[in-house]
Amino acid sequence: MERVIYVGDAKDVIKRILTNHCRGNVEGSAFRKHVAESMGYKIKTTYRSSGSKKVRIDHPNPSEAEKKITAYIRSGKWKYVICDSYEEAHDFQWYVIERLKPLLNKDCKAWNSKNFQRCQILLNQLESSKALDCEQLKNALSGPGVYVFYHTENLNYLGDK
């Protein structure tokens, strides 16, 4: 059975999913970081000479760990809905998190209850949309919106600590 693993919002949902989640590393994606931690990997934060944070998996071979995270994500499915604006998407994300209770979202902030009817409409669109894998998303229409990642695998058994 597919579980709701993560909910996020973006100004460009397809670009966010493909660039930062389906590939990339834990530094560019809170979702990838949460997946890594759920797989049992520790996250290490250091500082570059410029003062910016460098976030990596604390593992003898971080790139191998990132490959496992990528394989897990690429074997899951995504649903998304386009919103009228990023502001609407950002608010709607909290409604979705509250309703779907994703496994990896650690925060659940308040959403604007004045938007309840609109949120219900968007959630119905989101839930009735076709689940797509990373490859299928390459030609999908995009814009500001909310995305949901689904998977059948239990994350706790995938890491090699």
ZAROPA-321371 format. One line per field, with one value per atom (N, C-alpha, C): atom name; x, y, z; residue number from 1. Coordinates in steps of 0.05 Angstrom, whole numbers, plus 5000, padded with zeros to 4 digits. Layout:
residues N
dodo = CA, ...
c1 = X, ...
c2 = Y, ...
c3 = Z, ...
tike = NUM, ...
***
This chain:
residues 161
dodo = N, CA, C, N, CA, C, N, CA, C, N, CA, C, N, CA, C, N, CA, C, N, CA, C, N, CA, C, N, CA, C, N, CA, C, N, CA, C, N, CA, C, N, CA, C, N, CA, C, N, CA, C, N, CA, C, N, CA, C, N, CA, C, N, CA, C, N, CA, C, N, CA, C, N, CA, C, N, CA, C, N, CA, C, N, CA, C, N, CA, C, N, CA, C, N, CA, C, N, CA, C, N, CA, C, N, CA, C, N, CA, C, N, CA, C, N, CA, C, N, CA, C, N, CA, C, N, CA, C, N, CA, C, N, CA, C, N, CA, C, N, CA, C, N, CA, C, N, CA, C, N, CA, C, N, CA, C, N, CA, C, N, CA, C, N, CA, C, N, CA, C, N, CA, C, N, CA, C, N, CA, C, N, CA, C, N, CA, C, N, CA, C, N, CA, C, N, CA, C, N, CA, C, N, CA, C, N, CA, C, N, CA, C, N, CA, C, N, CA, C, N, CA, C, N, CA, C, N, CA, C, N, CA, C, N, CA, C, N, CA, C, N, CA, C, N, CA, C, N, CA, C, N, CA, C, N, CA, C, N, CA, C, N, CA, C, N, CA, C, N, CA, C, N, CA, C, N, CA, C, N, CA, C, N, CA, C, N, CA, C, N, CA, C, N, CA, C, N, CA, C, N, CA, C, N, CA, C, N, CA, C, N, CA, C, N, CA, C, N, CA, C, N, CA, C, N, CA, C, N, CA, C, N, CA, C, N, CA, C, N, CA, C, N, CA, C, N, CA, C, N, CA, C, N, CA, C, N, CA, C, N, CA, C, N, CA, C, N, CA, C, N, CA, C, N, CA, C, N, CA, C, N, CA, C, N, CA, C, N, CA, C, N, CA, C, N, CA, C, N, CA, C, N, CA, C, N, CA, C, N, CA, C, N, CA, C, N, CA, C, N, CA, C, N, CA, C, N, CA, C, N, CA, C, N, CA, C, N, CA, C, N, CA, C, N, CA, C, N, CA, C, N, CA, C, N, CA, C, N, CA, C, N, CA, C, N, CA, C, N, CA, C, N, CA, C, N, CA, C, N, CA, C, N, CA, C, N, CA, C, N, CA, C, N, CA, C, N, CA, C, N, CA, C, N, CA, C, N, CA, C, N, CA, C, N, CA, C, N, CA, C, N, CA, C, N, CA, C, N, CA, C, N, CA, C, N, CA, C, N, CA, C, N, CA, C, N, CA, C, N, CA, C, N, CA, C, N, CA, C, N, CA, C
c1 = 5017, 5000, 5018, 5011, 5027, 5020, 5041, 5038, 5046, 5034, 5042, 5067, 5089, 5115, 5121, 5116, 5124, 5106, 5102, 5087, 5105, 5105, 5120, 5107, 5117, 5107, 5130, 5124, 5145, 5134, 5150, 5142, 5140, 5155, 5155, 5157, 5134, 5134, 5150, 5148, 5162, 5192, 5201, 5230, 5240, 5225, 5233, 5236, 5216, 5217, 5240, 5243, 5263, 5292, 5295, 5322, 5332, 5315, 5324, 5317, 5297, 5288, 5295, 5290, 5296, 5326, 5340, 5370, 5380, 5405, 5416, 5427, 5427, 5438, 5422, 5430, 5415, 5417, 5438, 5441, 5419, 5410, 5390, 5361, 5357, 5330, 5324, 5306, 5298, 5286, 5272, 5260, 5282, 5303, 5325, 5338, 5341, 5353, 5335, 5309, 5291, 5292, 5293, 5296, 5321, 5344, 5370, 5368, 5357, 5355, 5337, 5316, 5298, 5311, 5331, 5346, 5368, 5371, 5391, 5417, 5419, 5443, 5444, 5467, 5471, 5477, 5469, 5475, 5496, 5516, 5538, 5537, 5538, 5538, 5565, 5578, 5603, 5600, 5620, 5618, 5641, 5634, 5653, 5668, 5691, 5706, 5690, 5670, 5652, 5632, 5630, 5611, 5585, 5580, 5555, 5557, 5534, 5533, 5537, 5551, 5555, 5542, 5521, 5507, 5512, 5521, 5528, 5520, 5518, 5513, 5540, 5539, 5563, 5566, 5581, 5584, 5611, 5624, 5650, 5649, 5626, 5622, 5595, 5594, 5569, 5555, 5570, 5557, 5542, 5552, 5538, 5512, 5513, 5488, 5468, 5478, 5460, 5448, 5463, 5452, 5429, 5432, 5410, 5385, 5389, 5367, 5353, 5370, 5359, 5343, 5354, 5340, 5313, 5313, 5287, 5267, 5276, 5258, 5248, 5266, 5259, 5240, 5239, 5220, 5193, 5190, 5164, 5148, 5126, 5108, 5101, 5095, 5089, 5061, 5046, 5022, 5026, 5014, 5017, 4992, 4989, 4967, 4979, 4971, 4979, 4960, 4971, 4954, 4954, 4937, 4935, 4960, 4974, 4998, 5015, 5040, 5057, 5046, 5034, 5023, 5000, 4984, 4963, 4975, 4995, 5008, 5020, 5034, 5047, 5027, 5004, 4983, 4971, 4965, 4952, 4969, 4995, 5013, 5007, 5002, 4997, 4970, 4951, 4925, 4930, 4945, 4951, 4966, 4986, 5001, 4982, 4965, 4946, 4927, 4917, 4898, 4911, 4934, 4945, 4966, 4976, 4995, 5018, 5034, 5057, 5077, 5091, 5110, 5134, 5144, 5169, 5166, 5143, 5141, 5141, 5160, 5164, 5148, 5142, 5127, 5098, 5080, 5052, 5043, 5045, 5038, 5008, 4998, 4970, 4966, 4942, 4934, 4911, 4905, 4884, 4857, 4842, 4816, 4795, 4800, 4783, 4784, 4805, 4810, 4800, 4784, 4776, 4764, 4745, 4732, 4751, 4768, 4788, 4808, 4816, 4834, 4821, 4795, 4781, 4781, 4776, 4776, 4804, 4825, 4852, 4860, 4852, 4859, 4845, 4820, 4807, 4821, 4830, 4845, 4871, 4885, 4910, 4907, 4888, 4884, 4874, 4860, 4849, 4869, 4891, 4910, 4925, 4937, 4952, 4979, 4986, 5012, 5033, 5054, 5075, 5102, 5119, 5147, 5164, 5189, 5207, 5208, 5210, 5212, 5187, 5164, 5138, 5134, 5147, 5144, 5159, 5178, 5194, 5178, 5155, 5139, 5114, 5112, 5088, 5087, 5063, 5058, 5066, 5076, 5085, 5075, 5082, 5075, 5076, 5066, 5066, 5047, 5055, 5037, 5047, 5033, 5039, 5042, 5062, 5067, 5067, 5060, 5060, 5076, 5094, 5109, 5097, 5093, 5081, 5102, 5101, 5119, 5108, 5116, 5107, 5128, 5153, 5175, 5176, 5183, 5188, 5216, 5219, 5246, 5266, 5257, 5275, 5292, 5285, 5301, 5318, 5321, 5335, 5364, 5371, 5398, 5417, 5443, 5463, 5479, 5469, 5481, 5511
c2 = 4976, 5000, 5025, 5044, 5069, 5087, 5097, 5116, 5144, 5163, 5191, 5195, 5201, 5204, 5234, 5251, 5279, 5298, 5322, 5343, 5367, 5381, 5406, 5425, 5449, 5470, 5482, 5494, 5506, 5527, 5546, 5565, 5552, 5531, 5515, 5486, 5473, 5446, 5425, 5425, 5405, 5409, 5434, 5440, 5432, 5438, 5431, 5401, 5386, 5357, 5345, 5353, 5341, 5349, 5375, 5385, 5379, 5382, 5380, 5354, 5340, 5316, 5290, 5289, 5264, 5261, 5282, 5282, 5303, 5307, 5327, 5314, 5330, 5320, 5332, 5323, 5332, 5362, 5374, 5403, 5419, 5410, 5425, 5416, 5398, 5387, 5377, 5391, 5382, 5353, 5348, 5322, 5300, 5305, 5285, 5282, 5304, 5302, 5285, 5289, 5273, 5243, 5238, 5210, 5198, 5213, 5203, 5196, 5214, 5209, 5185, 5182, 5159, 5132, 5134, 5110, 5104, 5121, 5117, 5132, 5148, 5164, 5189, 5196, 5220, 5243, 5267, 5290, 5307, 5315, 5331, 5359, 5380, 5407, 5420, 5430, 5445, 5472, 5489, 5515, 5519, 5529, 5536, 5561, 5566, 5591, 5616, 5614, 5637, 5642, 5622, 5624, 5609, 5600, 5586, 5557, 5546, 5519, 5498, 5477, 5454, 5430, 5419, 5397, 5372, 5351, 5326, 5303, 5279, 5255, 5247, 5241, 5232, 5202, 5196, 5168, 5166, 5143, 5140, 5147, 5141, 5148, 5161, 5188, 5202, 5200, 5198, 5195, 5169, 5148, 5122, 5124, 5138, 5142, 5158, 5179, 5196, 5179, 5160, 5143, 5126, 5116, 5100, 5118, 5142, 5161, 5166, 5171, 5176, 5152, 5128, 5103, 5101, 5106, 5105, 5125, 5150, 5171, 5164, 5155, 5148, 5124, 5108, 5085, 5092, 5117, 5127, 5142, 5153, 5168, 5195, 5214, 5241, 5248, 5264, 5277, 5306, 5323, 5352, 5367, 5391, 5408, 5436, 5450, 5477, 5496, 5516, 5535, 5562, 5580, 5606, 5624, 5619, 5635, 5618, 5627, 5614, 5618, 5641, 5647, 5627, 5621, 5601, 5574, 5567, 5541, 5538, 5558, 5557, 5553, 5566, 5563, 5535, 5527, 5501, 5478, 5480, 5458, 5451, 5471, 5465, 5450, 5457, 5442, 5413, 5409, 5382, 5366, 5378, 5364, 5356, 5375, 5369, 5346, 5346, 5325, 5298, 5298, 5273, 5261, 5277, 5268, 5252, 5265, 5252, 5243, 5221, 5209, 5227, 5242, 5257, 5287, 5298, 5327, 5330, 5347, 5351, 5374, 5394, 5417, 5416, 5426, 5429, 5456, 5476, 5503, 5508, 5530, 5537, 5546, 5540, 5550, 5568, 5585, 5605, 5592, 5590, 5576, 5590, 5615, 5629, 5616, 5601, 5588, 5559, 5551, 5523, 5511, 5525, 5514, 5510, 5530, 5529, 5506, 5503, 5481, 5453, 5451, 5426, 5419, 5440, 5436, 5428, 5442, 5435, 5407, 5400, 5373, 5351, 5356, 5337, 5334, 5357, 5356, 5341, 5346, 5333, 5303, 5295, 5266, 5251, 5265, 5251, 5253, 5267, 5269, 5243, 5239, 5214, 5215, 5193, 5191, 5186, 5202, 5201, 5196, 5182, 5178, 5201, 5202, 5224, 5227, 5205, 5207, 5219, 5211, 5220, 5250, 5261, 5289, 5308, 5297, 5314, 5331, 5321, 5336, 5348, 5348, 5357, 5387, 5398, 5427, 5434, 5459, 5467, 5495, 5503, 5529, 5527, 5547, 5546, 5525, 5509, 5488, 5472, 5450, 5432, 5404, 5390, 5363, 5343, 5318, 5297, 5273, 5262, 5239, 5215, 5193, 5168, 5146, 5126, 5103, 5079, 5055, 5031, 5020, 5028, 5018, 5032, 5017, 5028, 5038, 5064, 5077, 5065, 5056, 5048, 5024, 5009, 4986, 4989, 5014, 5018, 5027, 5039, 5050, 5028, 5035, 5016, 5026, 5048, 5061, 5060
c3 = 5000, 5000, 5000, 4983, 4982, 5005, 5017, 5040, 5031, 5044, 5040, 5056, 5042, 5054, 5060, 5040, 5043, 5027, 5038, 5024, 5023, 5000, 4998, 4979, 4979, 4961, 4945, 4923, 4907, 4888, 4880, 4860, 4832, 4828, 4804, 4812, 4816, 4828, 4812, 4786, 4771, 4772, 4770, 4772, 4800, 4821, 4848, 4851, 4842, 4844, 4829, 4803, 4786, 4793, 4800, 4805, 4833, 4853, 4881, 4894, 4885, 4899, 4884, 4858, 4842, 4837, 4841, 4840, 4859, 4860, 4878, 4904, 4925, 4950, 4974, 4998, 5022, 5027, 5016, 5020, 5006, 4983, 4968, 4972, 4990, 4993, 5022, 5035, 5062, 5060, 5038, 5034, 5033, 5017, 5015, 5043, 5057, 5084, 5103, 5102, 5118, 5110, 5084, 5075, 5086, 5083, 5093, 5123, 5139, 5167, 5173, 5158, 5162, 5154, 5137, 5129, 5149, 5169, 5189, 5186, 5165, 5161, 5179, 5188, 5203, 5184, 5191, 5174, 5187, 5172, 5182, 5170, 5187, 5177, 5184, 5164, 5168, 5154, 5157, 5144, 5124, 5101, 5081, 5089, 5076, 5082, 5077, 5060, 5054, 5077, 5095, 5117, 5113, 5088, 5082, 5093, 5099, 5109, 5087, 5094, 5077, 5092, 5080, 5092, 5076, 5089, 5076, 5094, 5082, 5097, 5109, 5135, 5150, 5145, 5125, 5116, 5102, 5104, 5090, 5060, 5048, 5020, 5016, 5021, 5019, 4992, 4970, 4944, 4941, 4954, 4953, 4968, 4991, 5007, 4991, 4977, 4960, 4938, 4927, 4906, 4916, 4941, 4953, 4957, 4966, 4969, 4942, 4922, 4895, 4885, 4889, 4880, 4894, 4920, 4935, 4924, 4920, 4910, 4882, 4865, 4837, 4835, 4856, 4856, 4868, 4876, 4887, 4866, 4874, 4856, 4868, 4850, 4857, 4847, 4863, 4854, 4860, 4844, 4849, 4839, 4849, 4839, 4836, 4814, 4809, 4823, 4837, 4851, 4836, 4844, 4831, 4836, 4858, 4865, 4884, 4888, 4907, 4936, 4941, 4967, 4974, 4954, 4958, 4962, 4947, 4950, 4978, 4987, 5013, 5035, 5034, 5054, 5051, 5027, 5021, 5031, 5029, 5038, 5067, 5084, 5113, 5116, 5100, 5100, 5092, 5071, 5062, 5083, 5095, 5116, 5139, 5147, 5169, 5161, 5137, 5129, 5122, 5108, 5099, 5119, 5137, 5158, 5146, 5129, 5116, 5137, 5130, 5148, 5155, 5136, 5141, 5146, 5143, 5149, 5179, 5188, 5217, 5227, 5210, 5219, 5207, 5222, 5213, 5223, 5206, 5214, 5208, 5219, 5215, 5186, 5175, 5149, 5153, 5133, 5135, 5131, 5153, 5152, 5134, 5127, 5108, 5080, 5076, 5050, 5050, 5069, 5073, 5047, 5035, 5011, 4988, 4984, 4963, 4969, 4994, 5002, 4996, 5002, 4996, 4967, 4950, 4921, 4912, 4921, 4913, 4922, 4947, 4957, 4940, 4932, 4915, 4888, 4877, 4852, 4856, 4878, 4884, 4886, 4902, 4907, 4883, 4865, 4841, 4817, 4821, 4799, 4796, 4773, 4767, 4781, 4794, 4806, 4785, 4785, 4765, 4777, 4762, 4772, 4761, 4769, 4761, 4731, 4716, 4687, 4675, 4685, 4674, 4679, 4700, 4706, 4687, 4672, 4654, 4634, 4626, 4606, 4619, 4645, 4658, 4660, 4660, 4663, 4691, 4695, 4721, 4728, 4752, 4763, 4793, 4807, 4836, 4845, 4865, 4874, 4897, 4902, 4924, 4912, 4922, 4913, 4937, 4931, 4951, 4940, 4956, 4949, 4963, 4947, 4957, 4952, 4970, 4967, 4982, 4974, 4987, 5006, 5003, 5020, 5047, 5067, 5094, 5094, 5099, 5099, 5119, 5141, 5163, 5155, 5135, 5127, 5103, 5093, 5068, 5072, 5094, 5098, 5106, 5105, 5114, 5138, 5149, 5172, 5171
tike = 1, 1, 1, 2, 2, 2, 3, 3, 3, 4, 4, 4, 5, 5, 5, 6, 6, 6, 7, 7, 7, 8, 8, 8, 9, 9, 9, 10, 10, 10, 11, 11, 11, 12, 12, 12, 13, 13, 13, 14, 14, 14, 15, 15, 15, 16, 16, 16, 17, 17, 17, 18, 18, 18, 19, 19, 19, 20, 20, 20, 21, 21, 21, 22, 22, 22, 23, 23, 23, 24, 24, 24, 25, 25, 25, 26, 26, 26, 27, 27, 27, 28, 28, 28, 29, 29, 29, 30, 30, 30, 31, 31, 31, 32, 32, 32, 33, 33, 33, 34, 34, 34, 35, 35, 35, 36, 36, 36, 37, 37, 37, 38, 38, 38, 39, 39, 39, 40, 40, 40, 41, 41, 41, 42, 42, 42, 43, 43, 43, 44, 44, 44, 45, 45, 45, 46, 46, 46, 47, 47, 47, 48, 48, 48, 49, 49, 49, 50, 50, 50, 51, 51, 51, 52, 52, 52, 53, 53, 53, 54, 54, 54, 55, 55, 55, 56, 56, 56, 57, 57, 57, 58, 58, 58, 59, 59, 59, 60, 60, 60, 61, 61, 61, 62, 62, 62, 63, 63, 63, 64, 64, 64, 65, 65, 65, 66, 66, 66, 67, 67, 67, 68, 68, 68, 69, 69, 69, 70, 70, 70, 71, 71, 71, 72, 72, 72, 73, 73, 73, 74, 74, 74, 75, 75, 75, 76, 76, 76, 77, 77, 77, 78, 78, 78, 79, 79, 79, 80, 80, 80, 81, 81, 81, 82, 82, 82, 83, 83, 83, 84, 84, 84, 85, 85, 85, 86, 86, 86, 87, 87, 87, 88, 88, 88, 89, 89, 89, 90, 90, 90, 91, 91, 91, 92, 92, 92, 93, 93, 93, 94, 94, 94, 95, 95, 95, 96, 96, 96, 97, 97, 97, 98, 98, 98, 99, 99, 99, 100, 100, 100, 101, 101, 101, 102, 102, 102, 103, 103, 103, 104, 104, 104, 105, 105, 105, 106, 106, 106, 107, 107, 107, 108, 108, 108, 109, 109, 109, 110, 110, 110, 111, 111, 111, 112, 112, 112, 113, 113, 113, 114, 114, 114, 115, 115, 115, 116, 116, 116, 117, 117, 117, 118, 118, 118, 119, 119, 119, 120, 120, 120, 121, 121, 121, 122, 122, 122, 123, 123, 123, 124, 124, 124, 125, 125, 125, 126, 126, 126, 127, 127, 127, 128, 128, 128, 129, 129, 129, 130, 130, 130, 131, 131, 131, 132, 132, 132, 133, 133, 133, 134, 134, 134, 135, 135, 135, 136, 136, 136, 137, 137, 137, 138, 138, 138, 139, 139, 139, 140, 140, 140, 141, 141, 141, 142, 142, 142, 143, 143, 143, 144, 144, 144, 145, 145, 145, 146, 146, 146, 147, 147, 147, 148, 148, 148, 149, 149, 149, 150, 150, 150, 151, 151, 151, 152, 152, 152, 153, 153, 153, 154, 154, 154, 155, 155, 155, 156, 156, 156, 157, 157, 157, 158, 158, 158, 159, 159, 159, 160, 160, 160, 161, 161, 161
***
